[in-house]
Amino acid sequence: MPAPDRWGETFGDETVAAAMIDRLVHHAEVHSLKGESYRMRGRSELGRLQTGNDSN
């Protein structure tokens, strides 16, 4: 998925992209998350196992 600042390019028109996003998030709740991503943590653990750099 493209970065939010490039959605206008993806949908062919920045105004249309902004309107679509506005309708999608109109009733949405925004949650700001802090800390390490579990998804990214799992990815780095997998990378260590695949390269044999497991320090355990």
N, C-alpha and C positions, 0 to 999 in steps of 0.2 A: 504494500500500500504506500502510495507517495506521501511525502510530508505534507502537513496541512497547508503550507504556503505554496504548494504546487497543485492543489486540487483544481484550481481554475484551468490549468493546462490539461489535466486529466479529463475534465468534463467539457472542455472546449470553450468555457465562458466563466469568468470569475464571478459574475453576478449570479448566474445559475448555481454555481457551486456553493456560494455563500447562502443562497436561499435554501438549497437542499440541506445543508448542514444546520442552518437555523431551525428548520422544521424537525430534524432528527433530534436535536438537543434541547428543544423548547421546554420540555418537562423533565429533562434529565437532571440528576443530582451529580455534582462534581465532587469526586473524592480525591484528595491529594494524598498520595502514598509516599512514605519516606522509608529509607532503608534498602537493604539488598533485595534484589529481585530473585524470587525462588526459581523462576524460569532460567535466568542467566546463571545462577549458582549451579543448577543442574547441568547446564551446558558446559561450564568450566570443569566440573567434575568429570563429565564424559570425555572432555578433551584430554585431561590428565590420564585417564584410564587408557584411552586409545594410543597415546604417545608413550605410555609406560613411565610417566613421571609421577606416579602415585607415591606420595611421601609417607604412607602408612606402613 
